[in-house]
Amino acid sequence: SDAELAGLYGAARALALPTRYEGFGFNFLEGMARGVPVVGMNRGSVSEVVGDGALIAETENEFSKMLNDVISNEELRLSLIIRGAERVRSFSWEKAVSQTRDILLMV
């Protein structure tokens, strides 16, 4: 439920997403929108979607180190929460519809 999901995000120190492939990255945005620092792998469109709002690793070892850093470094956690919230504000369904319409009208 939405309430359970809110509770889980609220209790999380970080959202770890070591995906092997990611099409768009809604789950990354959802974590950032809910005020949780996000650590992920550079797969698919992840880097493009999250910008500087999350930590993105190239390797599994780097992912583990970044996750440990986020969990143990409160200053880093807070910085990611702020940057993630700023990044999420650049996305909206209205903007997605408008951009899609513009592309389709070019064809």
Gaussian input, Z-matrix of N, CA and C with variables (Angstrom, degrees):
# hf/3-21g

backbone

0 1
 N
 C     1     B1
 C     2     B2     1     A1
 N     3     B3     2     A2     1     D1
 C     4     B4     3     A3     2     D2
 C     5     B5     4     A4     3     D3
 N     6     B6     5     A5     4     D4
 C     7     B7     6     A6     5     D5
 C     8     B8     7     A7     6     D6
 N     9     B9     8     A8     7     D7
 C    10    B10     9     A9     8     D8
 C    11    B11    10    A10     9     D9
 N    12    B12    11    A11    10    D10
 C    13    B13    12    A12    11    D11
 C    14    B14    13    A13    12    D12
 N    15    B15    14    A14    13    D13
 C    16    B16    15    A15    14    D14
 C    17    B17    16    A16    15    D15
 N    18    B18    17    A17    16    D16
 C    19    B19    18    A18    17    D17
 C    20    B20    19    A19    18    D18
 N    21    B21    20    A20    19    D19
 C    22    B22    21    A21    20    D20
 C    23    B23    22    A22    21    D21
 N    24    B24    23    A23    22    D22
 C    25    B25    24    A24    23    D23
 C    26    B26    25    A25    24    D24
 N    27    B27    26    A26    25    D25
 C    28    B28    27    A27    26    D26
 C    29    B29    28    A28    27    D27
 N    30    B30    29    A29    28    D28
 C    31    B31    30    A30    29    D29
 C    32    B32    31    A31    30    D30
 N    33    B33    32    A32    31    D31
 C    34    B34    33    A33    32    D32
 C    35    B35    34    A34    33    D33
 N    36    B36    35    A35    34    D34
 C    37    B37    36    A36    35    D35
 C    38    B38    37    A37    36    D36
 N    39    B39    38    A38    37    D37
 C    40    B40    39    A39    38    D38
 C    41    B41    40    A40    39    D39
 N    42    B42    41    A41    40    D40
 C    43    B43    42    A42    41    D41
 C    44    B44    43    A43    42    D42
 N    45    B45    44    A44    43    D43
 C    46    B46    45    A45    44    D44
 C    47    B47    46    A46    45    D45
 N    48    B48    47    A47    46    D46
 C    49    B49    48    A48    47    D47
 C    50    B50    49    A49    48    D48
 N    51    B51    50    A50    49    D49
 C    52    B52    51    A51    50    D50
 C    53    B53    52    A52    51    D51
 N    54    B54    53    A53    52    D52
 C    55    B55    54    A54    53    D53
 C    56    B56    55    A55    54    D54
 N    57    B57    56    A56    55    D55
 C    58    B58    57    A57    56    D56
 C    59    B59    58    A58    57    D57
 N    60    B60    59    A59    58    D58
 C    61    B61    60    A60    59    D59
 C    62    B62    61    A61    60    D60
 N    63    B63    62    A62    61    D61
 C    64    B64    63    A63    62    D62
 C    65    B65    64    A64    63    D63
 N    66    B66    65    A65    64    D64
 C    67    B67    66    A66    65    D65
 C    68    B68    67    A67    66    D66
 N    69    B69    68    A68    67    D67
 C    70    B70    69    A69    68    D68
 C    71    B71    70    A70    69    D69
 N    72    B72    71    A71    70    D70
 C    73    B73    72    A72    71    D71
 C    74    B74    73    A73    72    D72
 N    75    B75    74    A74    73    D73
 C    76    B76    75    A75    74    D74
 C    77    B77    76    A76    75    D75
 N    78    B78    77    A77    76    D76
 C    79    B79    78    A78    77    D77
 C    80    B80    79    A79    78    D78
 N    81    B81    80    A80    79    D79
 C    82    B82    81    A81    80    D80
 C    83    B83    82    A82    81    D81
 N    84    B84    83    A83    82    D82
 C    85    B85    84    A84    83    D83
 C    86    B86    85    A85    84    D84
 N    87    B87    86    A86    85    D85
 C    88    B88    87    A87    86    D86
 C    89    B89    88    A88    87    D87
 N    90    B90    89    A89    88    D88
 C    91    B91    90    A90    89    D89
 C    92    B92    91    A91    90    D90
 N    93    B93    92    A92    91    D91
 C    94    B94    93    A93    92    D92
 C    95    B95    94    A94    93    D93
 N    96    B96    95    A95    94    D94
 C    97    B97    96    A96    95    D95
 C    98    B98    97    A97    96    D96
 N    99    B99    98    A98    97    D97
 C   100   B100    99    A99    98    D98
 C   101   B101   100   A100    99    D99
 N   102   B102   101   A101   100   D100
 C   103   B103   102   A102   101   D101
 C   104   B104   103   A103   102   D102
 N   105   B105   104   A104   103   D103
 C   106   B106   105   A105   104   D104
 C   107   B107   106   A106   105   D105
 N   108   B108   107   A107   106   D106
 C   109   B109   108   A108   107   D107
 C   110   B110   109   A109   108   D108
 N   111   B111   110   A110   109   D109
 C   112   B112   111   A111   110   D110
 C   113   B113   112   A112   111   D111
 N   114   B114   113   A113   112   D112
 C   115   B115   114   A114   113   D113
 C   116   B116   115   A115   114   D114
 N   117   B117   116   A116   115   D115
 C   118   B118   117   A117   116   D116
 C   119   B119   118   A118   117   D117
 N   120   B120   119   A119   118   D118
 C   121   B121   120   A120   119   D119
 C   122   B122   121   A121   120   D120
 N   123   B123   122   A122   121   D121
 C   124   B124   123   A123   122   D122
 C   125   B125   124   A124   123   D123
 N   126   B126   125   A125   124   D124
 C   127   B127   126   A126   125   D125
 C   128   B128   127   A127   126   D126
 N   129   B129   128   A128   127   D127
 C   130   B130   129   A129   128   D128
 C   131   B131   130   A130   129   D129
 N   132   B132   131   A131   130   D130
 C   133   B133   132   A132   131   D131
 C   134   B134   133   A133   132   D132
 N   135   B135   134   A134   133   D133
 C   136   B136   135   A135   134   D134
 C   137   B137   136   A136   135   D135
 N   138   B138   137   A137   136   D136
 C   139   B139   138   A138   137   D137
 C   140   B140   139   A139   138   D138
 N   141   B141   140   A140   139   D139
 C   142   B142   141   A141   140   D140
 C   143   B143   142   A142   141   D141
 N   144   B144   143   A143   142   D142
 C   145   B145   144   A144   143   D143
 C   146   B146   145   A145   144   D144
 N   147   B147   146   A146   145   D145
 C   148   B148   147   A147   146   D146
 C   149   B149   148   A148   147   D147
 N   150   B150   149   A149   148   D148
 C   151   B151   150   A150   149   D149
 C   152   B152   151   A151   150   D150
 N   153   B153   152   A152   151   D151
 C   154   B154   153   A153   152   D152
 C   155   B155   154   A154   153   D153
 N   156   B156   155   A155   154   D154
 C   157   B157   156   A156   155   D155
 C   158   B158   157   A157   156   D156
 N   159   B159   158   A158   157   D157
 C   160   B160   159   A159   158   D158
 C   161   B161   160   A160   159   D159
 N   162   B162   161   A161   160   D160
 C   163   B163   162   A162   161   D161
 C   164   B164   163   A163   162   D162
 N   165   B165   164   A164   163   D163
 C   166   B166   165   A165   164   D164
 C   167   B167   166   A166   165   D165
 N   168   B168   167   A167   166   D166
 C   169   B169   168   A168   167   D167
 C   170   B170   169   A169   168   D168
 N   171   B171   170   A170   169   D169
 C   172   B172   171   A171   170   D170
 C   173   B173   172   A172   171   D171
 N   174   B174   173   A173   172   D172
 C   175   B175   174   A174   173   D173
 C   176   B176   175   A175   174   D174
 N   177   B177   176   A176   175   D175
 C   178   B178   177   A177   176   D176
 C   179   B179   178   A178   177   D177
 N   180   B180   179   A179   178   D178
 C   181   B181   180   A180   179   D179
 C   182   B182   181   A181   180   D180
 N   183   B183   182   A182   181   D181
 C   184   B184   183   A183   182   D182
 C   185   B185   184   A184   183   D183
 N   186   B186   185   A185   184   D184
 C   187   B187   186   A186   185   D185
 C   188   B188   187   A187   186   D186
 N   189   B189   188   A188   187   D187
 C   190   B190   189   A189   188   D188
 C   191   B191   190   A190   189   D189
 N   192   B192   191   A191   190   D190
 C   193   B193   192   A192   191   D191
 C   194   B194   193   A193   192   D192
 N   195   B195   194   A194   193   D193
 C   196   B196   195   A195   194   D194
 C   197   B197   196   A196   195   D195
 N   198   B198   197   A197   196   D196
 C   199   B199   198   A198   197   D197
 C   200   B200   199   A199   198   D198
 N   201   B201   200   A200   199   D199
 C   202   B202   201   A201   200   D200
 C   203   B203   202   A202   201   D201
 N   204   B204   203   A203   202   D202
 C   205   B205   204   A204   203   D203
 C   206   B206   205   A205   204   D204
 N   207   B207   206   A206   205   D205
 C   208   B208   207   A207   206   D206
 C   209   B209   208   A208   207   D207
 N   210   B210   209   A209   208   D208
 C   211   B211   210   A210   209   D209
 C   212   B212   211   A211   210   D210
 N   213   B213   212   A212   211   D211
 C   214   B214   213   A213   212   D212
 C   215   B215   214   A214   213   D213
 N   216   B216   215   A215   214   D214
 C   217   B217   216   A216   215   D215
 C   218   B218   217   A217   216   D216
 N   219   B219   218   A218   217   D217
 C   220   B220   219   A219   218   D218
 C   221   B221   220   A220   219   D219
 N   222   B222   221   A221   220   D220
 C   223   B223   222   A222   221   D221
 C   224   B224   223   A223   222   D222
 N   225   B225   224   A224   223   D223
 C   226   B226   225   A225   224   D224
 C   227   B227   226   A226   225   D225
 N   228   B228   227   A227   226   D226
 C   229   B229   228   A228   227   D227
 C   230   B230   229   A229   228   D228
 N   231   B231   230   A230   229   D229
 C   232   B232   231   A231   230   D230
 C   233   B233   232   A232   231   D231
 N   234   B234   233   A233   232   D232
 C   235   B235   234   A234   233   D233
 C   236   B236   235   A235   234   D234
 N   237   B237   236   A236   235   D235
 C   238   B238   237   A237   236   D236
 C   239   B239   238   A238   237   D237
 N   240   B240   239   A239   238   D238
 C   241   B241   240   A240   239   D239
 C   242   B242   241   A241   240   D240
 N   243   B243   242   A242   241   D241
 C   244   B244   243   A243   242   D242
 C   245   B245   244   A244   243   D243
 N   246   B246   245   A245   244   D244
 C   247   B247   246   A246   245   D245
 C   248   B248   247   A247   246   D246
 N   249   B249   248   A248   247   D247
 C   250   B250   249   A249   248   D248
 C   251   B251   250   A250   249   D249
 N   252   B252   251   A251   250   D250
 C   253   B253   252   A252   251   D251
 C   254   B254   253   A253   252   D252
 N   255   B255   254   A254   253   D253
 C   256   B256   255   A255   254   D254
 C   257   B257   256   A256   255   D255
 N   258   B258   257   A257   256   D256
 C   259   B259   258   A258   257   D257
 C   260   B260   259   A259   258   D258
 N   261   B261   260   A260   259   D259
 C   262   B262   261   A261   260   D260
 C   263   B263   262   A262   261   D261
 N   264   B264   263   A263   262   D262
 C   265   B265   264   A264   263   D263
 C   266   B266   265   A265   264   D264
 N   267   B267   266   A266   265   D265
 C   268   B268   267   A267   266   D266
 C   269   B269   268   A268   267   D267
 N   270   B270   269   A269   268   D268
 C   271   B271   270   A270   269   D269
 C   272   B272   271   A271   270   D270
 N   273   B273   272   A272   271   D271
 C   274   B274   273   A273   272   D272
 C   275   B275   274   A274   273   D273
 N   276   B276   275   A275   274   D274
 C   277   B277   276   A276   275   D275
 C   278   B278   277   A277   276   D276
 N   279   B279   278   A278   277   D277
 C   280   B280   279   A279   278   D278
 C   281   B281   280   A280   279   D279
 N   282   B282   281   A281   280   D280
 C   283   B283   282   A282   281   D281
 C   284   B284   283   A283   282   D282
 N   285   B285   284   A284   283   D283
 C   286   B286   285   A285   284   D284
 C   287   B287   286   A286   285   D285
 N   288   B288   287   A287   286   D286
 C   289   B289   288   A288   287   D287
 C   290   B290   289   A289   288   D288
 N   291   B291   290   A290   289   D289
 C   292   B292   291   A291   290   D290
 C   293   B293   292   A292   291   D291
 N   294   B294   293   A293   292   D292
 C   295   B295   294   A294   293   D293
 C   296   B296   295   A295   294   D294
 N   297   B297   296   A296   295   D295
 C   298   B298   297   A297   296   D296
 C   299   B299   298   A298   297   D297
 N   300   B300   299   A299   298   D298
 C   301   B301   300   A300   299   D299
 C   302   B302   301   A301   300   D300
 N   303   B303   302   A302   301   D301
 C   304   B304   303   A303   302   D302
 C   305   B305   304   A304   303   D303
 N   306   B306   305   A305   304   D304
 C   307   B307   306   A306   305   D305
 C   308   B308   307   A307   306   D306
 N   309   B309   308   A308   307   D307
 C   310   B310   309   A309   308   D308
 C   311   B311   310   A310   309   D309
 N   312   B312   311   A311   310   D310
 C   313   B313   312   A312   311   D311
 C   314   B314   313   A313   312   D312
 N   315   B315   314   A314   313   D313
 C   316   B316   315   A315   314   D314
 C   317   B317   316   A316   315   D315
 N   318   B318   317   A317   316   D316
 C   319   B319   318   A318   317   D317
 C   320   B320   319   A319   318   D318

   B1=1.4627
   B2=1.5283
   B3=1.3076
   B4=1.4728
   B5=1.5241
   B6=1.3285
   B7=1.4639
   B8=1.5291
   B9=1.3102
   B10=1.4712
   B11=1.5226
   B12=1.3156
   B13=1.4540
   B14=1.5279
   B15=1.3191
   B16=1.4671
   B17=1.5315
   B18=1.3173
   B19=1.4623
   B20=1.5186
   B21=1.3135
   B22=1.4630
   B23=1.5242
   B24=1.3198
   B25=1.4654
   B26=1.5271
   B27=1.3167
   B28=1.4577
   B29=1.5141
   B30=1.3209
   B31=1.4636
   B32=1.5237
   B33=1.3116
   B34=1.4669
   B35=1.5226
   B36=1.3219
   B37=1.4766
   B38=1.5179
   B39=1.3463
   B40=1.4657
   B41=1.5259
   B42=1.3226
   B43=1.4498
   B44=1.5216
   B45=1.3362
   B46=1.4634
   B47=1.5162
   B48=1.3359
   B49=1.4678
   B50=1.5326
   B51=1.3394
   B52=1.4695
   B53=1.5310
   B54=1.3092
   B55=1.4556
   B56=1.5241
   B57=1.3184
   B58=1.4713
   B59=1.5224
   B60=1.3359
   B61=1.4580
   B62=1.5162
   B63=1.3036
   B64=1.4603
   B65=1.5085
   B66=1.3398
   B67=1.4539
   B68=1.5146
   B69=1.3197
   B70=1.4583
   B71=1.5215
   B72=1.2791
   B73=1.4609
   B74=1.5108
   B75=1.3366
   B76=1.4673
   B77=1.5284
   B78=1.3397
   B79=1.4698
   B80=1.5286
   B81=1.3209
   B82=1.4671
   B83=1.5330
   B84=1.3248
   B85=1.4736
   B86=1.5196
   B87=1.3283
   B88=1.4614
   B89=1.5273
   B90=1.3189
   B91=1.4628
   B92=1.5108
   B93=1.3387
   B94=1.4669
   B95=1.5267
   B96=1.3248
   B97=1.4693
   B98=1.5242
   B99=1.3033
   B100=1.4708
   B101=1.5153
   B102=1.3314
   B103=1.4589
   B104=1.5082
   B105=1.3267
   B106=1.4598
   B107=1.5271
   B108=1.3298
   B109=1.4586
   B110=1.5296
   B111=1.3198
   B112=1.4591
   B113=1.5239
   B114=1.3390
   B115=1.4626
   B116=1.5192
   B117=1.3345
   B118=1.4581
   B119=1.5070
   B120=1.3212
   B121=1.4556
   B122=1.5268
   B123=1.3188
   B124=1.4575
   B125=1.5280
   B126=1.3206
   B127=1.4569
   B128=1.5231
   B129=1.3192
   B130=1.4575
   B131=1.5148
   B132=1.3186
   B133=1.4616
   B134=1.5298
   B135=1.3204
   B136=1.4648
   B137=1.5269
   B138=1.3101
   B139=1.4745
   B140=1.5199
   B141=1.3202
   B142=1.4618
   B143=1.5239
   B144=1.3095
   B145=1.4635
   B146=1.5202
   B147=1.3335
   B148=1.4653
   B149=1.5207
   B150=1.3273
   B151=1.4584
   B152=1.5139
   B153=1.3394
   B154=1.4683
   B155=1.5257
   B156=1.3398
   B157=1.4609
   B158=1.5113
   B159=1.3301
   B160=1.4617
   B161=1.5218
   B162=1.3203
   B163=1.4590
   B164=1.5228
   B165=1.3239
   B166=1.4507
   B167=1.5259
   B168=1.3293
   B169=1.4612
   B170=1.5219
   B171=1.3102
   B172=1.4643
   B173=1.5298
   B174=1.3328
   B175=1.4655
   B176=1.5257
   B177=1.3256
   B178=1.4630
   B179=1.5238
   B180=1.3223
   B181=1.4691
   B182=1.5177
   B183=1.3227
   B184=1.4657
   B185=1.5355
   B186=1.3237
   B187=1.4613
   B188=1.5296
   B189=1.3212
   B190=1.4690
   B191=1.5184
   B192=1.3254
   B193=1.4655
   B194=1.5236
   B195=1.3423
   B196=1.4657
   B197=1.5223
   B198=1.3138
   B199=1.4591
   B200=1.5205
   B201=1.3116
   B202=1.4598
   B203=1.5297
   B204=1.3351
   B205=1.4703
   B206=1.5300
   B207=1.3296
   B208=1.4683
   B209=1.5183
   B210=1.3151
   B211=1.4718
   B212=1.5245
   B213=1.3303
   B214=1.4667
   B215=1.5267
   B216=1.3186
   B217=1.4652
   B218=1.5299
   B219=1.3172
   B220=1.4708
   B221=1.5293
   B222=1.3165
   B223=1.4630
   B224=1.5341
   B225=1.3059
   B226=1.4673
   B227=1.5161
   B228=1.3382
   B229=1.4704
   B230=1.5196
   B231=1.3238
   B232=1.4592
   B233=1.5253
   B234=1.3132
   B235=1.4618
   B236=1.5256
   B237=1.3310
   B238=1.4631
   B239=1.5240
   B240=1.3000
   B241=1.4728
   B242=1.5259
   B243=1.3139
   B244=1.4742
   B245=1.5216
   B246=1.3303
   B247=1.4687
   B248=1.5232
   B249=1.3382
   B250=1.4621
   B251=1.5137
   B252=1.3258
   B253=1.4677
   B254=1.5196
   B255=1.3304
   B256=1.4719
   B257=1.5288
   B258=1.3119
   B259=1.4602
   B260=1.5289
   B261=1.3106
   B262=1.4674
   B263=1.5238
   B264=1.3221
   B265=1.4624
   B266=1.5322
   B267=1.3285
   B268=1.4683
   B269=1.5323
   B270=1.3312
   B271=1.4615
   B272=1.5225
   B273=1.3207
   B274=1.4697
   B275=1.5181
   B276=1.3168
   B277=1.4633
   B278=1.5216
   B279=1.3228
   B280=1.4616
   B281=1.5273
   B282=1.3112
   B283=1.4644
   B284=1.5270
   B285=1.3366
   B286=1.4669
   B287=1.5229
   B288=1.3338
   B289=1.4654
   B290=1.5300
   B291=1.3134
   B292=1.4575
   B293=1.5263
   B294=1.3242
   B295=1.4583
   B296=1.5300
   B297=1.3248
   B298=1.4594
   B299=1.5267
   B300=1.3254
   B301=1.4676
   B302=1.5232
   B303=1.3252
   B304=1.4577
   B305=1.5227
   B306=1.3195
   B307=1.4608
   B308=1.5276
   B309=1.3235
   B310=1.4636
   B311=1.5196
   B312=1.3043
   B313=1.4592
   B314=1.5274
   B315=1.3175
   B316=1.4655
   B317=1.5280
   B318=1.3008
   B319=1.4764
   B320=1.4978
   A1=109.87
   A2=115.40
   A3=119.66
   A4=111.19
   A5=116.90
   A6=120.57
   A7=111.22
   A8=116.95
   A9=119.89
   A10=110.73
   A11=116.13
   A12=120.69
   A13=110.96
   A14=116.82
   A15=120.80
   A16=110.46
   A17=116.38
   A18=120.31
   A19=112.44
   A20=116.57
   A21=120.63
   A22=111.15
   A23=116.46
   A24=119.10
   A25=110.53
   A26=116.57
   A27=120.32
   A28=113.82
   A29=116.89
   A30=121.46
   A31=112.85
   A32=117.37
   A33=121.03
   A34=112.15
   A35=116.19
   A36=121.43
   A37=110.21
   A38=115.92
   A39=121.75
   A40=108.25
   A41=115.34
   A42=122.01
   A43=106.57
   A44=116.13
   A45=122.32
   A46=108.68
   A47=116.12
   A48=121.70
   A49=109.71
   A50=117.21
   A51=120.05
   A52=111.99
   A53=116.50
   A54=121.47
   A55=111.92
   A56=115.11
   A57=121.14
   A58=110.57
   A59=116.91
   A60=121.74
   A61=107.75
   A62=116.43
   A63=121.50
   A64=108.39
   A65=116.52
   A66=120.89
   A67=112.45
   A68=117.19
   A69=120.05
   A70=111.58
   A71=119.30
   A72=120.52
   A73=114.46
   A74=116.82
   A75=119.51
   A76=111.33
   A77=116.37
   A78=118.35
   A79=111.85
   A80=117.73
   A81=120.38
   A82=109.83
   A83=115.92
   A84=120.12
   A85=111.52
   A86=116.79
   A87=119.43
   A88=111.12
   A89=116.49
   A90=119.61
   A91=111.92
   A92=116.24
   A93=119.92
   A94=110.54
   A95=117.38
   A96=121.00
   A97=111.39
   A98=116.60
   A99=120.79
   A100=112.80
   A101=117.00
   A102=120.98
   A103=114.82
   A104=116.56
   A105=120.87
   A106=108.75
   A107=118.18
   A108=120.26
   A109=109.40
   A110=116.65
   A111=121.69
   A112=110.42
   A113=114.33
   A114=121.96
   A115=106.29
   A116=116.17
   A117=119.77
   A118=112.34
   A119=113.95
   A120=121.67
   A121=109.25
   A122=116.44
   A123=121.39
   A124=109.30
   A125=115.42
   A126=122.44
   A127=108.78
   A128=116.99
   A129=120.68
   A130=111.26
   A131=115.55
   A132=121.02
   A133=113.84
   A134=117.68
   A135=121.12
   A136=112.80
   A137=118.18
   A138=120.27
   A139=111.92
   A140=115.98
   A141=120.43
   A142=111.29
   A143=116.96
   A144=121.20
   A145=111.70
   A146=117.97
   A147=119.66
   A148=113.79
   A149=117.79
   A150=118.55
   A151=110.66
   A152=116.54
   A153=119.61
   A154=111.81
   A155=116.72
   A156=121.30
   A157=114.72
   A158=117.45
   A159=121.74
   A160=108.43
   A161=115.71
   A162=120.34
   A163=107.70
   A164=116.44
   A165=121.68
   A166=109.19
   A167=115.00
   A168=121.81
   A169=111.85
   A170=115.08
   A171=121.91
   A172=111.39
   A173=116.98
   A174=121.24
   A175=110.00
   A176=115.58
   A177=120.30
   A178=111.08
   A179=117.50
   A180=120.28
   A181=111.33
   A182=115.93
   A183=120.20
   A184=109.82
   A185=117.15
   A186=121.64
   A187=110.22
   A188=116.86
   A189=120.98
   A190=111.73
   A191=116.67
   A192=120.44
   A193=110.86
   A194=116.67
   A195=120.09
   A196=111.48
   A197=117.11
   A198=120.38
   A199=110.52
   A200=117.13
   A201=120.78
   A202=110.97
   A203=116.74
   A204=120.58
   A205=111.06
   A206=116.80
   A207=120.47
   A208=110.63
   A209=116.74
   A210=120.39
   A211=111.29
   A212=117.33
   A213=120.32
   A214=114.79
   A215=118.45
   A216=121.24
   A217=109.48
   A218=115.86
   A219=120.80
   A220=112.46
   A221=117.57
   A222=120.34
   A223=110.76
   A224=116.55
   A225=121.00
   A226=110.78
   A227=117.04
   A228=121.23
   A229=110.89
   A230=116.41
   A231=120.75
   A232=111.61
   A233=116.94
   A234=120.77
   A235=110.74
   A236=117.10
   A237=120.34
   A238=112.07
   A239=117.24
   A240=120.58
   A241=109.94
   A242=116.46
   A243=121.36
   A244=110.58
   A245=116.98
   A246=120.41
   A247=111.72
   A248=116.51
   A249=119.96
   A250=111.83
   A251=116.58
   A252=120.35
   A253=111.29
   A254=116.56
   A255=120.36
   A256=110.58
   A257=117.29
   A258=121.44
   A259=111.18
   A260=117.23
   A261=121.52
   A262=110.83
   A263=117.44
   A264=120.57
   A265=112.73
   A266=117.09
   A267=119.12
   A268=111.99
   A269=117.69
   A270=122.17
   A271=110.33
   A272=115.77
   A273=120.96
   A274=107.92
   A275=115.93
   A276=119.77
   A277=110.32
   A278=116.51
   A279=119.87
   A280=110.55
   A281=116.64
   A282=121.30
   A283=110.37
   A284=117.18
   A285=120.69
   A286=111.08
   A287=116.83
   A288=120.82
   A289=110.17
   A290=116.75
   A291=121.21
   A292=111.36
   A293=116.97
   A294=120.36
   A295=111.26
   A296=117.32
   A297=121.08
   A298=110.33
   A299=116.21
   A300=120.70
   A301=110.50
   A302=116.98
   A303=120.71
   A304=111.83
   A305=116.33
   A306=119.84
   A307=110.73
   A308=116.60
   A309=120.11
   A310=112.03
   A311=117.46
   A312=120.52
   A313=112.56
   A314=116.37
   A315=121.00
   A316=111.29
   A317=116.43
   A318=120.95
   A319=111.49
   D1=164.27
   D2=178.45
   D3=-60.26
   D4=-38.48
   D5=-179.92
   D6=-66.28
   D7=-41.74
   D8=178.24
   D9=-65.76
   D10=-41.93
   D11=178.62
   D12=-62.17
   D13=-42.85
   D14=177.83
   D15=-61.27
   D16=-40.34
   D17=178.53
   D18=-64.57
   D19=-41.18
   D20=178.94
   D21=-65.55
   D22=-46.16
   D23=177.69
   D24=-63.42
   D25=-39.80
   D26=-179.47
   D27=-63.85
   D28=-29.10
   D29=-179.06
   D30=-90.57
   D31=-10.51
   D32=-174.54
   D33=-77.37
   D34=137.24
   D35=172.26
   D36=-81.13
   D37=-27.62
   D38=179.80
   D39=-163.05
   D40=160.33
   D41=172.44
   D42=-110.95
   D43=113.47
   D44=-177.91
   D45=-99.47
   D46=119.93
   D47=-176.97
   D48=-126.83
   D49=80.20
   D50=-179.21
   D51=-85.92
   D52=53.44
   D53=-175.85
   D54=-66.39
   D55=150.67
   D56=175.63
   D57=-87.67
   D58=-26.87
   D59=174.91
   D60=-152.99
   D61=143.68
   D62=179.36
   D63=-140.60
   D64=123.12
   D65=-179.84
   D66=-70.00
   D67=-61.63
   D68=179.25
   D69=-119.48
   D70=-47.94
   D71=178.42
   D72=107.83
   D73=35.43
   D74=177.83
   D75=-57.01
   D76=-38.96
   D77=-178.01
   D78=-65.22
   D79=-31.31
   D80=174.99
   D81=-65.64
   D82=-46.58
   D83=179.10
   D84=-63.78
   D85=-39.82
   D86=179.76
   D87=-61.40
   D88=-44.43
   D89=177.42
   D90=-59.65
   D91=-46.69
   D92=179.76
   D93=-64.45
   D94=-39.00
   D95=179.90
   D96=-65.51
   D97=-28.20
   D98=-179.43
   D99=-91.95
   D100=8.98
   D101=174.50
   D102=78.09
   D103=30.88
   D104=179.08
   D105=-114.64
   D106=130.22
   D107=175.62
   D108=-62.74
   D109=138.04
   D110=-175.97
   D111=-115.45
   D112=136.12
   D113=174.21
   D114=-125.90
   D115=127.49
   D116=-178.31
   D117=-142.38
   D118=-179.96
   D119=177.08
   D120=-101.63
   D121=148.77
   D122=179.55
   D123=-79.27
   D124=85.70
   D125=-178.47
   D126=-131.82
   D127=142.93
   D128=177.96
   D129=55.89
   D130=-128.25
   D131=-175.81
   D132=-96.99
   D133=11.83
   D134=-172.30
   D135=-54.62
   D136=-53.20
   D137=-177.49
   D138=-59.17
   D139=-40.56
   D140=179.40
   D141=-65.07
   D142=-39.20
   D143=-177.89
   D144=-72.15
   D145=-47.64
   D146=-172.89
   D147=-84.14
   D148=-19.60
   D149=-177.57
   D150=55.75
   D151=-131.05
   D152=177.80
   D153=-97.84
   D154=17.33
   D155=-178.89
   D156=-83.42
   D157=-4.55
   D158=-179.63
   D159=-147.62
   D160=165.74
   D161=173.19
   D162=-94.43
   D163=128.31
   D164=-176.59
   D165=-123.13
   D166=123.21
   D167=-176.50
   D168=-99.73
   D169=152.31
   D170=175.53
   D171=-91.19
   D172=-30.78
   D173=-176.75
   D174=-127.46
   D175=164.24
   D176=177.75
   D177=-64.14
   D178=-38.57
   D179=178.28
   D180=-63.37
   D181=-42.97
   D182=178.20
   D183=-64.61
   D184=-39.12
   D185=177.37
   D186=-58.20
   D187=-48.50
   D188=-179.77
   D189=-59.90
   D190=-43.03
   D191=179.20
   D192=-64.26
   D193=-44.82
   D194=179.86
   D195=-62.44
   D196=-41.87
   D197=179.00
   D198=-63.03
   D199=-43.62
   D200=177.02
   D201=-61.37
   D202=-41.83
   D203=178.93
   D204=-60.84
   D205=-43.94
   D206=-178.75
   D207=-64.79
   D208=-41.88
   D209=-177.87
   D210=-68.59
   D211=-35.38
   D212=-173.55
   D213=-97.01
   D214=-11.54
   D215=-174.69
   D216=-116.88
   D217=101.13
   D218=-176.37
   D219=-63.49
   D220=-35.61
   D221=178.32
   D222=-63.55
   D223=-42.65
   D224=176.84
   D225=-64.36
   D226=-44.23
   D227=177.96
   D228=-54.62
   D229=-51.16
   D230=-177.44
   D231=-64.29
   D232=-38.32
   D233=177.07
   D234=-61.83
   D235=-43.37
   D236=178.91
   D237=-66.97
   D238=-36.19
   D239=177.09
   D240=-61.18
   D241=-45.77
   D242=-180.00
   D243=-66.55
   D244=-49.13
   D245=-179.46
   D246=-63.93
   D247=-37.07
   D248=178.33
   D249=-64.64
   D250=-43.18
   D251=178.52
   D252=-62.83
   D253=-40.36
   D254=177.71
   D255=-63.25
   D256=-42.75
   D257=-178.38
   D258=-65.30
   D259=-42.10
   D260=-178.66
   D261=-61.03
   D262=-33.69
   D263=-179.30
   D264=-64.12
   D265=-16.53
   D266=179.43
   D267=-82.05
   D268=-2.95
   D269=179.96
   D270=-112.83
   D271=140.27
   D272=172.20
   D273=-157.28
   D274=155.43
   D275=177.14
   D276=-65.81
   D277=-35.93
   D278=179.43
   D279=-61.45
   D280=-43.61
   D281=178.89
   D282=-65.09
   D283=-42.13
   D284=179.42
   D285=-62.12
   D286=-42.58
   D287=178.85
   D288=-64.15
   D289=-45.34
   D290=-179.08
   D291=-61.53
   D292=-45.94
   D293=-179.47
   D294=-66.38
   D295=-39.23
   D296=178.02
   D297=-64.11
   D298=-43.95
   D299=177.93
   D300=-59.97
   D301=-44.75
   D302=179.96
   D303=-60.64
   D304=-40.71
   D305=179.38
   D306=-67.21
   D307=-42.92
   D308=-179.47
   D309=-66.10
   D310=-32.63
   D311=179.50
   D312=-74.11
   D313=-18.35
   D314=178.09
   D315=-75.76
   D316=-21.79
   D317=-175.11
   D318=-77.14

